[in-house]
Protein backbone atom coordinates (compact mmCIF):
# COMPACT_ATOMS: atom_id res chain seq x y z
CA UNK A 1 0.00 0.00 0.00
CA UNK A 2 1.37 3.44 -0.91
CA UNK A 3 1.61 6.22 1.63
CA UNK A 4 -0.97 8.99 1.54
CA UNK A 5 -0.22 11.55 -1.11
CA UNK A 6 2.17 9.28 -3.01
CA UNK A 7 1.29 7.99 -6.44
CA UNK A 8 1.45 4.28 -7.05
CA UNK A 9 4.57 3.25 -9.00
CA UNK A 10 4.02 3.03 -12.74
CA UNK A 11 3.75 -0.43 -14.23
CA UNK A 12 6.86 -1.52 -16.14
CA UNK A 13 6.53 -1.06 -19.91
CA UNK A 14 5.36 -4.10 -21.84
CA UNK A 15 8.15 -5.71 -23.84
CA UNK A 16 7.85 -5.41 -27.63
CA UNK A 17 6.13 -8.27 -29.45
CA UNK A 18 8.38 -11.01 -30.85
CA UNK A 19 7.65 -11.62 -34.52
CA UNK A 20 8.09 -14.39 -37.09
CA UNK A 21 8.02 -13.23 -40.72
CA UNK A 22 6.73 -15.71 -43.31
CA UNK A 23 7.15 -14.99 -47.04
CA UNK A 24 8.64 -16.96 -49.92
CA UNK A 25 10.60 -13.94 -51.15
CA UNK A 26 13.79 -13.22 -49.20
CA UNK A 27 13.73 -9.56 -50.23
CA UNK A 28 10.25 -9.12 -48.78
CA UNK A 29 11.26 -10.78 -45.52
CA UNK A 30 14.30 -8.51 -45.28
CA UNK A 31 12.13 -5.45 -45.87
CA UNK A 32 9.69 -6.39 -43.13
CA UNK A 33 12.56 -7.15 -40.75
CA UNK A 34 14.08 -3.71 -41.37
CA UNK A 35 10.75 -1.93 -40.85
CA UNK A 36 10.05 -3.76 -37.59
CA UNK A 37 13.60 -3.50 -36.24
CA UNK A 38 13.57 0.26 -36.81
CA UNK A 39 10.43 0.36 -34.66
CA UNK A 40 12.10 -1.65 -31.90
CA UNK A 41 10.17 -4.85 -32.69
CA UNK A 42 12.42 -7.94 -32.86
CA UNK A 43 12.04 -10.50 -35.64
CA UNK A 44 13.00 -13.79 -34.00
CA UNK A 45 12.74 -15.96 -37.12
CA UNK A 46 11.91 -16.00 -40.82
CA UNK A 47 10.22 -18.71 -42.89
CA UNK A 48 9.99 -19.19 -46.65
CA UNK A 49 6.90 -21.42 -46.74
CA UNK A 50 4.08 -22.69 -44.57
CA UNK A 51 5.92 -25.77 -43.35
CA UNK A 52 8.82 -23.64 -42.10
CA UNK A 53 6.31 -21.25 -40.52
CA UNK A 54 4.71 -23.98 -38.42
CA UNK A 55 8.15 -25.17 -37.27
CA UNK A 56 9.26 -21.61 -36.44
CA UNK A 57 6.19 -20.97 -34.29
CA UNK A 58 6.71 -24.21 -32.37
CA UNK A 59 10.39 -23.40 -31.81
CA UNK A 60 10.34 -19.66 -31.07
CA UNK A 61 6.82 -19.14 -29.64
CA UNK A 62 6.37 -15.63 -31.11
CA UNK A 63 3.71 -13.12 -30.11
CA UNK A 64 2.86 -12.23 -33.72
CA UNK A 65 3.27 -13.97 -37.09
CA UNK A 66 3.29 -12.05 -40.37
CA UNK A 67 1.93 -14.61 -42.83
CA UNK A 68 2.06 -14.43 -46.61
CA UNK A 69 -0.72 -16.27 -48.46
CA UNK A 70 0.80 -17.52 -51.71
CA UNK A 71 3.81 -19.75 -50.97
CA UNK A 72 5.17 -23.09 -52.23
CA UNK A 73 4.88 -26.38 -50.33
CA UNK A 74 2.17 -25.07 -48.00
CA UNK A 75 0.35 -21.75 -48.39
CA UNK A 76 -0.26 -19.24 -45.63
CA UNK A 77 -3.88 -20.12 -44.97
CA UNK A 78 -3.15 -23.80 -44.44
CA UNK A 79 -0.16 -22.87 -42.27
CA UNK A 80 -2.38 -20.54 -40.24
CA UNK A 81 -4.91 -23.32 -39.69
CA UNK A 82 -2.19 -25.70 -38.50
CA UNK A 83 -0.56 -23.10 -36.25
CA UNK A 84 -3.86 -22.26 -34.56
CA UNK A 85 -4.34 -25.96 -33.84
CA UNK A 86 -1.14 -26.06 -31.75
CA UNK A 87 -0.62 -24.93 -28.17
CA UNK A 88 2.07 -22.44 -29.25
CA UNK A 89 -0.15 -21.13 -32.04
CA UNK A 90 -3.03 -20.41 -29.70
CA UNK A 91 -0.74 -18.05 -27.79
CA UNK A 92 0.21 -15.94 -30.82
CA UNK A 93 -1.60 -13.61 -33.23
CA UNK A 94 -1.40 -13.96 -37.00
CA UNK A 95 -1.53 -11.14 -39.53
CA UNK A 96 -2.34 -12.29 -43.06
CA UNK A 97 -0.07 -10.22 -45.25
CA UNK A 98 -1.41 -8.10 -48.06
CA UNK A 99 0.00 -4.95 -49.62
CA UNK A 100 0.98 -2.46 -46.89
CA UNK A 101 1.18 1.03 -48.36
CA UNK A 102 2.81 2.55 -45.30
CA UNK A 103 5.55 1.20 -43.04
CA UNK A 104 3.80 2.66 -40.01
CA UNK A 105 0.63 0.77 -40.91
CA UNK A 106 2.55 -2.50 -40.64
CA UNK A 107 4.04 -1.52 -37.28
CA UNK A 108 0.61 -0.50 -35.98
CA UNK A 109 -0.85 -3.79 -37.17
CA UNK A 110 1.75 -5.81 -35.25
CA UNK A 111 1.08 -3.90 -32.05
CA UNK A 112 -2.69 -4.05 -32.58
CA UNK A 113 -3.00 -7.80 -32.84
CA UNK A 114 -0.55 -8.35 -29.99
CA UNK A 115 -3.00 -6.47 -27.74
CA UNK A 116 -5.76 -8.90 -28.66
CA UNK A 117 -7.49 -6.91 -31.37
CA UNK A 118 -7.93 -8.16 -34.92
CA UNK A 119 -6.64 -6.95 -38.24
CA UNK A 120 -8.56 -8.59 -41.06
CA UNK A 121 -9.27 -6.20 -43.90
CA UNK A 122 -12.55 -7.04 -45.69
CA UNK A 123 -10.70 -8.13 -48.85
CA UNK A 124 -8.45 -10.43 -46.83
CA UNK A 125 -11.45 -11.74 -44.89
CA UNK A 126 -13.08 -12.78 -48.15
CA UNK A 127 -9.91 -14.52 -49.34
CA UNK A 128 -9.63 -16.27 -45.99
CA UNK A 129 -13.21 -17.47 -46.09
CA UNK A 130 -13.04 -18.62 -49.72
CA UNK A 131 -10.25 -20.98 -48.72
CA UNK A 132 -10.94 -21.68 -45.07
CA UNK A 133 -14.73 -21.94 -44.80
CA UNK A 134 -15.12 -24.94 -47.16
CA UNK A 135 -12.58 -26.83 -45.03
CA UNK A 136 -14.21 -25.97 -41.72
CA UNK A 137 -15.43 -29.56 -41.41
CA UNK A 138 -11.88 -30.42 -40.38
CA UNK A 139 -11.88 -27.77 -37.66
CA UNK A 140 -13.15 -28.18 -34.09
CA UNK A 141 -16.98 -28.41 -34.17
CA UNK A 142 -18.91 -25.19 -33.72
CA UNK A 143 -22.57 -24.48 -33.10
CA UNK A 144 -24.28 -22.87 -36.09
CA UNK A 145 -27.36 -21.81 -34.12
CA UNK A 146 -27.20 -18.03 -33.78
CA UNK A 147 -30.49 -17.78 -31.86
CA UNK A 148 -28.58 -17.51 -28.57
CA UNK A 149 -27.21 -14.12 -29.64
CA UNK A 150 -28.93 -10.85 -28.87
CA UNK A 151 -29.71 -8.44 -31.74
CA UNK A 152 -26.72 -6.34 -30.70
CA UNK A 153 -24.43 -9.38 -30.63
CA UNK A 154 -25.63 -10.37 -34.10
CA UNK A 155 -24.82 -6.86 -35.28
CA UNK A 156 -21.34 -7.07 -33.74
CA UNK A 157 -20.74 -10.50 -35.33
CA UNK A 158 -21.88 -9.21 -38.73
CA UNK A 159 -19.43 -6.30 -38.61
CA UNK A 160 -16.66 -8.44 -37.13
CA UNK A 161 -17.04 -10.78 -40.10
CA UNK A 162 -16.48 -7.81 -42.40
CA UNK A 163 -13.04 -7.39 -40.87
CA UNK A 164 -13.61 -4.46 -38.50
CA UNK A 165 -11.24 -4.09 -35.55
CA UNK A 166 -12.53 -3.45 -32.04
CA UNK A 167 -11.82 0.27 -32.46
CA UNK A 168 -13.73 0.35 -35.75
CA UNK A 169 -16.61 -1.60 -34.23
CA UNK A 170 -16.76 0.86 -31.36
CA UNK A 171 -16.89 3.82 -33.73
CA UNK A 172 -19.49 2.18 -35.99
CA UNK A 173 -21.80 1.24 -33.12
CA UNK A 174 -21.08 4.28 -30.91
CA UNK A 175 -19.82 2.08 -28.09
CA UNK A 176 -16.67 1.99 -25.99
CA UNK A 177 -13.95 -0.48 -26.96
CA UNK A 178 -14.43 -2.18 -23.58
CA UNK A 179 -18.10 -2.78 -24.38
CA UNK A 180 -17.20 -4.12 -27.81
CA UNK A 181 -14.69 -6.54 -26.27
CA UNK A 182 -17.40 -7.70 -23.88
CA UNK A 183 -19.78 -8.35 -26.78
CA UNK A 184 -17.11 -10.23 -28.73
CA UNK A 185 -16.25 -12.34 -25.70
CA UNK A 186 -19.92 -13.23 -25.17
CA UNK A 187 -20.33 -14.15 -28.84
CA UNK A 188 -17.34 -16.49 -28.72
CA UNK A 189 -18.57 -18.00 -25.47
CA UNK A 190 -22.18 -18.55 -26.57
CA UNK A 191 -21.16 -20.08 -29.89
CA UNK A 192 -18.30 -22.08 -28.35
CA UNK A 193 -15.75 -20.54 -30.70
CA UNK A 194 -12.02 -20.39 -30.08
CA UNK A 195 -11.24 -17.07 -31.73
CA UNK A 196 -12.35 -14.34 -34.14
CA UNK A 197 -11.26 -16.31 -37.20
CA UNK A 198 -13.74 -19.06 -36.33
CA UNK A 199 -16.37 -16.37 -35.76
CA UNK A 200 -15.76 -14.98 -39.26
CA UNK A 201 -16.01 -18.44 -40.82
CA UNK A 202 -19.21 -19.23 -38.91
CA UNK A 203 -20.80 -15.93 -39.95
CA UNK A 204 -20.25 -16.88 -43.60
CA UNK A 205 -21.30 -20.49 -43.13
CA UNK A 206 -24.61 -19.53 -41.55
CA UNK A 207 -25.35 -16.88 -44.16
CA UNK A 208 -25.23 -14.03 -41.66
CA UNK A 209 -22.90 -12.31 -44.12
CA UNK A 210 -22.06 -13.06 -47.73
CA UNK A 211 -18.84 -12.85 -49.71
CA UNK A 212 -19.92 -9.69 -51.55
CA UNK A 213 -18.13 -6.34 -51.11
Order of alpha helices (4+ residues) and beta strands (2+ residues): beta-alpha-beta-alpha-beta-alpha-alpha-beta-alpha-alpha-alpha-alpha-alpha-alpha
